[in-house]
Amino acid sequence: MNYKEVLKEHGTDIEVTLLRFCQDEKLYKRFLERFFRGENVERIREICKDEKYQELEIATHTYKGVCGNLGLSKLQKYFEEIREKIRKENYENLEELIEKALKEKKELGEALEKSRDWY
């Protein structure tokens, strides 16, 4: 399976996303690599446990935007849902939703690493 097939399997509209990157696959893959190799997203788990909800809202808003630009629509939806819960001060099941988002990020990152045309 190549990286485009992996992304499509996880809900990415690869053709539309590549338009954002002027069809430059190398550039797109570089941004994907930074996102999946970075550990900043995992910090939202700690921020939530510390009940720093304003900081969590800012972080999830940022990650929602990054995921949107990268075409990672499934992750984008998770971060949007987390952000909306925080805005409504509904903290019930927030940690569970964060874990789902982090699991999706991990699984997609691992699948990309295994794809035959990933760096």
WOCOR-V463466 format. One record per residue. N is the residue number from 1. RES is the residue in one letter. SS is DSSP state (H for helix, E for strand, - for the rest). PHI is phi in whole degrees, -180 to 180 (999 if undefined). NEAR is the number of other C-alpha atoms within 12 Angstrom. Layout:
BEGIN
[[N RES SS PHI NEAR] [N RES SS PHI NEAR]]
END
This chain:
BEGIN
[[1 M - 999 16] [2 N - -91 17] [3 Y H -63 29] [4 K H -67 29] [5 E H -65 22] [6 V H -61 26] [7 L H -63 35] [8 K H -61 23] [9 E H -61 21] [10 H - -100 25] [11 G - 93 24] [12 T - -86 27] [13 D - -88 23] [14 I H -62 29] [15 E H -64 21] [16 V H -66 18] [17 T H -63 29] [18 L H -64 25] [19 L H -62 17] [20 R H -63 19] [21 F - -104 21] [22 C - 52 13] [23 Q - 62 15] [24 D - -89 16] [25 E H -64 24] [26 K H -62 17] [27 L H -64 19] [28 Y H -59 27] [29 K H -64 29] [30 R H -65 18] [31 F H -67 24] [32 L H -60 33] [33 E H -60 24] [34 R H -60 18] [35 F H -65 26] [36 F H -78 31] [37 R H -88 20] [38 G - -73 17] [39 E - -109 16] [40 N - -60 20] [41 V - -62 34] [42 E - -63 26] [43 R H -63 21] [44 I H -63 35] [45 R H -62 29] [46 E H -67 19] [47 I H -60 23] [48 C H -66 31] [49 K H -61 19] [50 D - -81 14] [51 E - 57 18] [52 K - -93 19] [53 Y H -68 29] [54 Q H -66 21] [55 E H -64 22] [56 L H -66 37] [57 E H -63 29] [58 I H -64 24] [59 A H -63 29] [60 T H -69 41] [61 H H -63 30] [62 T H -63 22] [63 Y H -67 39] [64 K H -61 30] [65 G H -66 22] [66 V H -61 25] [67 C H -62 31] [68 G H -63 28] [69 N H -66 26] [70 L H -86 36] [71 G - 79 33] [72 L - -88 38] [73 S H -64 31] [74 K H -65 29] [75 L H -66 41] [76 Q H -58 31] [77 K H -65 28] [78 Y H -60 32] [79 F H -66 38] [80 E H -64 30] [81 E H -64 28] [82 I H -62 40] [83 R H -61 33] [84 E H -64 24] [85 K H -62 25] [86 I H -67 30] [87 R H -59 20] [88 K - -89 15] [89 E - 54 18] [90 N - -106 15] [91 Y - -94 24] [92 E - -66 14] [93 N - 61 17] [94 L H -66 32] [95 E H -62 26] [96 E H -63 19] [97 L H -67 28] [98 I H -62 38] [99 E H -63 26] [100 K H -63 23] [101 A H -63 33] [102 L H -67 30] [103 K H -66 21] [104 E H -61 29] [105 K H -61 35] [106 K H -64 23] [107 E H -63 21] [108 L H -67 33] [109 G H -60 29] [110 E H -66 19] [111 A H -65 25] [112 L H -65 30] [113 E H -59 23] [114 K H -84 17] [115 S - -66 18] [116 R - -71 14] [117 D - -118 17] [118 W - -92 24] [119 Y - 17 17]]
END
